[in-house]
């Protein structure tokens, strides 16, 4: 099912999204205010020949949404060239299932970028691959230092609560330590979509 202009307009604006949040508002707003938008990146988006529409799938419980959506919000506000509309993933599975990560996972956020005629220019799902690779490496190193935790391949949902809490605390620390680098990778990914589309 193609995304139409009419369906796109049904999404929440960025401010409406923030107003309906019930979780992680403080962290979201901190990420939004502390994101450092580089002048050359801002210039790239400001100089787009025409505005683009960005369909977003998100939920406020998701760490990658809380990390990455504020970047899009700032880029939209400061460039005047990005028009985001945000859909709650769990209430819009018909859209979500068009943007499955690796063809099977309902990963969020999804940023699907469209021109004014709603031709898709590209998509960004969850987080940049470079960020996933770095986090995977940090996780392997952490498990090597803490063999009592078991296998790094055990899904978080299947871990004992104490182990899960320990790993989640470490992951939160890694996010904080690599925040600026991760943010720049998100911006680079969005720039790449628009550059490859010839916008």
N, C-alpha and C positions, 0 to 999 in steps of 0.2 A: 504494500500500500504506500503510495507516494505521499510525502508531506505536502499539504496544500497551504496556501496563505491563510485560509480560513482556520485550519486546524492549528497552525502556528500561533495565531492571535489568541487562541484559547489558553495559552500558557501564561504563567505569572510573570510580571515584570520582576526585575531584580529587587526592587524595593518591596514589592508584594511578597516575594519569596522570603526576604528577611523578616517581614512582619509576621509571617505565619510560622516561623521556626519555634519549636518547643524545646529543642535541645541544642547545646553547643554554641549558643549565641555569642557568649563572651569570647570564646576561642575564634569564632568566625570573624567577629569585629576586630579582634587583635590582628588576625592574619591580614585582614583588609587594610588596616591602618599602617601596619609595619611593612607591607610589601613595597620594595623599592623599585619603582618603574624607571628604567634607564632612559635617558633622553633619546638615544638612537632607536630604542624600541617604540617609544611613544611617537616619534616622528614617522616610523614605518606605518603604524596604524592610522595616524592622522592623514597620511598621504595616500591612503587607499583611494582609487578613483571613484568608488561609490560605496555606500554603506553595505554591510553584509548582515544577514540574519543568522543568529546562532541558537539552534534548538538545544536545550540542556535537559538532561534527565538527572535527577538528584533526589537525595533524602538527607535530612539533617542529622541522622545517626552515623553517617558514613564519613570516616576520617579523610578520605581522598576528596570528598566534596568540600569538607570544611577547609582543607588545604588549598584546593584549586579553583573553586568557584569565586572566591574573593579576588583572585587575579583577573579573571574574566570581567568581573564587575568593575574593577578599577580601570581596566583597559577600555571598557565600554564608556564609562563616565568621562574619562580624560581624552579619549580620541574622538568621540562623537561619531564613530564609524561602525560600531558593533551594536546590534540590536538583539539582545538576548531575551528569550522566552523560556521559562523554566517549568518543567512538568515533573510532578512527583512520580517517581518510577513505579511504585506499587499500585498506583491508580491509573497507569497508562502503559500497561504491558503490551498493548498492540503496537505502540511506538518502540518500547524497550526491545521487543523481540526482533526489530529490524536492525538493532545495533548491538548484537551479542558479541562479547569479547571472545575471540577465537572460535566464534560460531556456536558457543554453548553457554557462556557465563553472562549473567545480568549485572555486569560490573558498571559502577558509576564513579564519577560523573561521566556522562557522554556529552561532548560538545560536537554537534553536527552543524557544519557551516554551509550556508546557502546564499546564492546570489539573489537579486531582486525578483527573479523569475522562479525561484525555488528549485534551481538546479543545484544539486549538492556539490560543493567544492572539496570537501574532505571532512574527516572526523577525527576526534581525539577521544580515546576511551580510557578511563580510570586514571592513568598517570603515564608519563613518558617511560619508555622501555629502559632508558639509562638509569632512571630513579629506581625502578624495580630491580635492576641488576645490582645497584649499589646496596639496596636494602637486603637483597638475598645474600650478598657477600658478608654483610655485617651480621646477618643471622647465623651463617655458617661459622664465622669467627667466634660469635658469642657461645654457640653450642660447643665448640672446641674447647673453650675456656670453662664451660660448665657441663661436663659429660653427664652429671647427675640428672640433667633435664631430659635425656633420651635422644631421640632422633629429631633433627631439624625438619624432617619431612612430615612429621605428625601434624595434621591440621589443627589449628588453634582450637577449634570447636571440640576436638577429642582429647584435649589435654586436661589433666587434673587442675582444679581451680588455682591452687597455689603456683603451679608451673605457668599457667596461662597469665596470671597476674604479674609474675616476675618478667615474663617475656614482653607483655604489653607495656610495662614500665620502661623496659630497655628500648622498645620500638619508639615510644614517645620521645625518649631522650635523643634517639637517632634523628627523628624528624626535626626536632629543635636544632640540633647541631648542623644539619644540612639544609636548613630552610631556604637560605638565599640561593644556594646552588639548585635546589629542587624547583624553586619558583622560576629561575631563569630557564630551566629546561622546559617548563610549561609554556612560557612565552615563546621560546624557540620553536616548539612544536606548532603553536598557533601561527607563527610567522611562516613556517614551512608550508602549512596548508595553503595559506593565501598566496605565497610566492609561487608555489607550483601550479596554482590555478590561474596564474597570470593576472591576478587582481592588482 
